[in-house]
């Protein structure tokens, strides 16, 4: 009898808990009827992971995973100290980033904007309004746009296939072209976030020491990879100091033309004079406060 009693007791212990009991227990643990798991989404980076330093965690990364904004991120967006320091967007991106090793400070501006647009949509909704002026009558009016629509129609500013002006080498991530004044053949790279940070730090340091800082010369020194096939940094540094203004302007033009960008254009109609035109949509901190 004792063996039978033990067997019956074991069977009772193995019997599954009735579904209605499980449901009641779950309801006690979560009485709100919503998931406690914060949703995430994949954001495609406009840069495609190109033009980053080879040692960067973003090099070759075409998309990242971020979580939706919560009350914790709302606290970041209203932090006066972050806003005054100009780091509020960096703080927000770092807070919602799921992909390991990715920091906002290491991202190109275009990639930051894509992430921030997704954050704004998840946190405050898809619609964004901003004020614009009519080019015909000059009146101001509010224009509302859809973030989803903008993300779908936005395209990366691909390198332009203009062989007569410059040639892009995906192997070295450089753009080669001939300078108009000296007729030298140069190859340049696009400045990365780490390059820009280095230039800013150099400028700050020289200003503290009351030393001159020439932004154009430092820009040229950083972006020129080779000239006439010469890669020696000492030679290139000497070259940029005597480079004609026309050549310096050409280098900056090619650099800026090939920076990955996100361009948003929406069709609008002026409510005052019915003028129809395309408007470029500006990204701003106000997006996170507009209703």
C-alpha positions, 0 to 999 in steps of 0.5 A, a space after each residue: 500500500 505504501 508503494 501505491 501511495 507513493 506512486 499516486 503521489 508522484 503522479 499527482 506531482 507530475 500533473 500539469 498546472 491547469 491553464 486557468 490557474 497559470 493565466 490567473 497567476 500571470 494576471 497577478 504578476 502583470 495586471 496591465 495586459 501589456 508586454 513588459 518586454 521593450 520592443 526593438 527594431 532594425 535601422 538601416 544605416 544610410 552609410 551602409 557601414 562604408 567610409 568608417 575606419 577599419 578598426 571601427 565597430 561600425 565598419 561594414 555594418 549596414 544596420 543596427 538594432 535599437 529599442 523603442 523609447 521609454 520613460 527613461 529616454 524621455 528623461 534624457 530628452 528633457 535634461 537641460 544639461 544635456 541640451 546645453 552641452 549639445 550631447 542630448 542626441 548622443 545620450 539618447 542613441 547610446 541609451 537605445 542602442 542594442 547592437 554591441 560596440 556601437 556608440 553615438 560618438 563614432 557614428 556619421 551624422 547621416 546614421 545618427 539621423 536615421 536612428 533618431 528618426 526611428 526613436 522619435 517614431 517609436 516614442 512619440 508617434 509617426 507624425 511630425 509638424 514644422 513651420 515653413 514659408 511659402 516661396 510665392 507669397 511669403 506666408 508661414 504655415 505648418 506642414 505635417 509629414 510622416 516619419 515612416 514615409 520619409 524613411 521609406 523615400 530617403 536614399 543614400 547619396 551614392 558616390 556619383 559616377 562621374 569618371 571625368 571628375 573623380 573615381 571611387 575605389 571601394 578597396 581603399 575607400 578613396 576618391 581619385 581626381 585631378 586638381 584644376 590648378 596644379 594638375 596633380 592627381 590626388 586621392 582623398 578619403 572621407 573624414 570619419 567621426 574619429 578624424 573630426 574629433 581629432 581635429 576638434 581636439 587639436 583646435 582646442 589645444 592650440 587655442 589654449 596655447 594661443 597657437 594658430 589653427 588653420 582649418 583648411 590646412 588641417 582638413 587637407 592634411 587629414 583627408 589627402 591620402 596620396 598625391 601623384 602616387 606619393 603617400 609620404 605624410 611629410 611630403 603631403 603636409 608640405 604640399 598642402 601649405 602651398 596648394 592653390 586655393 582652387 585646388 583646396 576648394 576642389 578637394 573640399 567639394 569632392 569630399 562634401 559631395 560624396 559624404 553619405 546624406 539623408 535628404 528628405 523632400 515632401 510635397 506641400 501646398 500653401 494654404 494662403 495662395 495654393 502654391 505647390 512646391 517641394 520642401 526639404 524637411 529639416 531635422 531638429 530637436 523640436 521633433 521630440 517635443 512636437 505633438 
